[in-house]
């Protein structure tokens, strides 16, 4: 029986990976360097600071934190408010799961500002989540398990009572390191890649979940 669900945000609650990549590419373009969304793939799920710095180190660009991260968020918010969409079926899943008494948490490597922008853009109330953990609340980012362990603690459940929904390799590895079962949402990486990194199930979105979860979505 599912008791608690912990959701990554980008690529799980909302289809934001292309949005953040577009904003990041624009930031680098302003620095006179052309990069592509593919350059950022190894850093998906690690938090925006590492997301930028990882590509900056390879490109020879000097960035200043937190100023450049704030610039990224400004560029991102402009695009997200116009273009951001929820992952298929996720809004219904969240609401039906909460109505069934399943506790929900969001655990994102992003900062609170980005979380607020995303949830507002897809029409999901923050209060739907019993716990909200952002990247600035933990020292060790994914693939370390800290963010998921903190979410479970706030929910009042042990790790083996929690199901994590993740789209990124780093996030799946973090969920497994936390001792939690994990559904890999294939919005950013293929099912094969997510399964190879420990995902217990995969699904393209919340309309096509494994049989174990369809009952929740149908409530």
N, C-alpha and C positions, 0 to 999 in steps of 0.2 A: 504493500500500500504506500502511495506517495504521501509523505507528511509535510515536506518542505521543498520548495523549488527555488534555486538561486540562479539568477539570470545575469550573464554578461550583457552589456548594453549594445555596443557597436557591432553590427552584423548579426545580432540576436533579437533585440527588441526593434531595431530600426536598420534600414538598409543604408548605412552611413559610410561604409568603407570607401565608396567612390567619392563621396562628398568630402571626407577628410583628406583623401589623396589629392583631390582637385585643389583644395585650399592649400595644402602643403606644397604642391607644385607651383602654385601662384606665389607663395612666399619665396621659394627658391628663385623663381623667375625675377622677382623684385631685387634679388641679390645678384642677378646677372648670370645665373646658372640654370641650365635646362635639365630637369630630371623627369622621370615618368612614374606613374603609379606603381609599376612593378618594382621600382627601387625601394619602395616602402614595405613590400610584402614581408620581409624577414622580421620586421619590427611591429607587425600588427599585434595588438593586445598587450603591449609592454608599457603603455602610457604615452601621452603626446610628447613629453620631453625626450624620451628615448627614441620615439618614432622620428623626431626631427634630427636629433644628434647622430643617430645611426647613419642616416643618409649624408648628413653634413660631413662626418668623418671620412666617408668614402669619396665625397665630392670636393673636399678641400675648402669647404665653406665654414667660416667662423660664425657661430651663432651665440647670442647672449641670452641666458635664461635668468629670470622668467619672462623677459621682455618679448622674445621671439615666440614663446608659447602663447602669450597673450595676443600677439599679432595673428597667430594661427587661429586662435579661437574667434577673433573678430571676423576674419575671412570666412571661417567655417560657419559662423552664425548667419552671416549674410546669405550663404548658399542654402543652409539647412532650413531656414524659415520658409524658403520658397520651394525647395525640391525634396526635402526629406520625407520618406514614406516608411510606414511600419512594415516589418517582415510579415508575410502572409499569414493570417490567422492568429497572430500573437495577441492582439487586443482582446479578442473573444476568449482566448485561452487564459489570459491573466484574470479576466473578470469572472469566468466560470470557476477557475481554480480557487480564487479567493472566496467565492460564494459557497464552495464546497468545504470550506474550513482549512484549506491548504495554505500554510504561511508562505509568503513570497518575500524574496530579497533581490535587490539589484546589487551586483558587485562589479564595478567597472574601474579599470585602470585610469580612466579619465578623471578630470576634476569636477567639482560640483557644478560649476558654470556650464560645462558641456552637457552634463546629465540633465540639468534643468532645461536647456535649450532643446535637447532631443525629446524628452518626455512631453514637453509642451507642443512640439512640432507634430508628434504623432497622436496627440490627444489622450495621453495616459496620465492620470493623477498620481503624483508622488505618494500620496497617502495609501495607495493600493499596496505598497510595499511596507511590510512590517519593519524591515531593515534596509538601509541604503548605505552602502560602503563605497567610497571613492578612493582613487589612487593616492590622494594626499593623506589618507588615514592609516596607511601601512608603509613600513620602511622598505620591505622587499616586495617588488612587483612580480607579476606572473613572468616566468613559470614557477616562481615560488608559490606555496599554497596559502600564504598569509591572508590574502583578501577573502578567500572562501572560508577559511577557518574563522575569521572574524565575523563573517555573515552568519555562519552556523551558530556561533556563540550568541550573537544578538537575537537570533530566532529561538534559541533555547533548545536546539537539537544537536545530537551527535552527528559527526560526518556521515556515518552510514545510513542516516535517516534522510539525507539531503540528495537531491538530484540537481546537477548543474547543467545548464544549457549554454554551450559555448560554440563559437565559430572559428576560433583561431588555434593554431598548434600550441602556442604558449599557454593559452587558456585551458585547453584539454590537459596538458601536462600538469598545470597547476591544480586542476580538479582531482586528477589521479593522485598527485602528491599529497592532497588533503584527505585522501581516503574516501572520495565521493564517486558515485556513479555519474556518468556524463553522457548527455545527448549532444552530438556534434551537428550543428546546423551548417549546411554546406553552402553558405552565402559567400564565403571567402576562400575556402579550401575544399578540395574534393573529398568525397566519402572515404576513398582509399587512404588519403593522407591523414585524415582525422582518426580513422580506425587504427592505422599504423602507429599513431601516437597515444593510443589508449582509450579512445572513445568507445563506450559500450554499445551505443546505437548511433545512427545518423538519420537525418531527415532534411529535405530541402527547405521546409518551412513548417509552421505549426498547423497547416491544413493537412499535412501528410506525415504525421508523427507515427512512430512505431505503435503496434497494437496496445502495448501497455499504457499508453497515454491518451488514446483516442477517447476513452470513456470520459476523461476530464474535459476534453474539447467539446464533447457532445452534450454536456450537462445543460 
